Amino acid sequence: MLSPEDFARYGRQILLAEVGREGQARLKHGVARVGGETLAHRVAALYAERAGFATIEEAPIDVESLAPPSSCARSVTREILAGARAATQAFRETTRGQEVSR
């Protein structure tokens, strides 16, 4: 059940057909799992908090559990993660020895 405070805070999201009252109530009781310590992970945790997730967990994400074994989604997820790791490594190499503001 959403409180009047929830309606005041998340009113714009509740008006979206994709979220609605039911979706916002699920967020209110949901858990967002964010794995990693980079700036991108901290921003993702902040967005999840602002979206109304009840709990933000900082823990590794089990990629194997994201997609059913019978679909190609698992291999696509692995490719996306591999690309993200490569981009992170390239960023580290490019900025090695430089001060990076956060």
N, C-alpha and C positions, 0 to 999 in steps of 0.2 A: 504494500500500500504506500502510495506517495503522500507525503505531508504537504501542507500549504507552502512550507519553505522549499521543498523540492520543486513544486510548480513554479515558484518565483525564480529559483536558480536555473532550472533546466527547461523553462518554458519553451524556448526556441527549438530545442531538440524534441520535445514532446509534440510540437506541431508538425514535425517532419513525418511523413507517412512511413519512412523507413525505420523510425524509432518508435514514436507514439508512446502512450502511457505504459503499455505492456513492456516494451523494450527498455524504457527508462527504469521501470521497476526491476527488470532483470539485471540491468547494470548496477542498480543500487545494492543488489545482493550478490553481484558477481565478483570474480577475481581476475585481475589482469596480471599476467606473468610476463615480466620483462627481464631478459637475460643480458648481462654485460655491464660494463662500466664506462662506456664511451659517452660522449656528449649526446649522440643520437639516442642512446638508451635512456639517458636521463630525461630527454625531451619527450620520448615516448611514454615514460612513466608519468610525467607531468600532464600530458594530454589525457592519459587514462584517468588520472585523478580528477582533472577538470571535467571529464565527460560524465563522472559520477560513479565510477567503479567503487565498490565498498572497500576492496582490499587490493593493494598493489604488492605483488611478491617479486622480489629480486632473486631470481633463481634461473639456472640453466633451463633452456627449453629443449625438450626431447623431440627432435625433428621426426623421428620414426613414428611418433604418435599423432602427427599432424594430418596424415593422409592414410586412407585405407590401403592395404597392400595391393589390392587389385587395380588401383588407378595409377596413372602416370604422374599424378600430382607429387608423389614423393620424389621422383627424379627431378621434376621441375623445381621443387623446393631446394633440393641439394644444389642444383645449378645456380639458383638465386643466391644461396648462402655462399657458394664458392666465389661468385662474382663480388659479393659484399666483402668477403675476406680479402680478395685481391685488391679491391679498391681501398680498403683500410690499410693494407700493407704498402700500397703505392703512396698513400697519403703520408704514412710514417716515414717512408724513405725520402719523400720530397721535403718534408718538414724537419728532418733529422737535424738537431743542433739549433733549430730556430725556436723562438718562443711563440707558442700558439695561444691566443686568448680564448677563454671558454665562457 
